[in-house]
Amino acid sequence: QVQLVESGGGLVQAGGSLNLSCAASGRTFSSDTMAWFRQAPGKEREFIAAIWWNFGSTYYADSVKGRFTISRDKAKNTVYLQMNNLNSEDTAVYYCAAGRRGSVYLRSTYDYWGQGTQVTVSS
């Protein structure tokens, strides 16, 4: 059973940092693109970052490029999202996802999703 479990969310002040983790299990992810999306209240779920599991190529939304870093630890089957210089607009539920085909930017690419972890940035 494929399972993605996010952790690391919480409350942080503006300008602060958080590191989210996504523990992946249930299959080999070497052929996958792993991604982070987020969804704020009243908004669509939006692409944040993605990483090609095997080679580590990364992709970022313009809104987070330069502030967020996606990475993965193959040995731990874990994907991370290091978030720096957070602001109130980063407040959202953050989801990790895994998929094997399609554009890394599209929700439809991803077959598996975690339950999400809440990130709240106070001003």
PyMOL commands that set and color helices and strands:
alter all, ss='L'
color gray80, all
select helices_A, chain A and resi 88-90+107-109
alter helices_A, ss='H'
color red, helices_A
select strands_A, chain A and resi 3-7+10-13+18-25+33-39+46-52+58-60+68-73+78-83+92-99+110-113+117-122
alter strands_A, ss='S'
color yellow, strands_A
deselect
rebuild
show_as cartoon
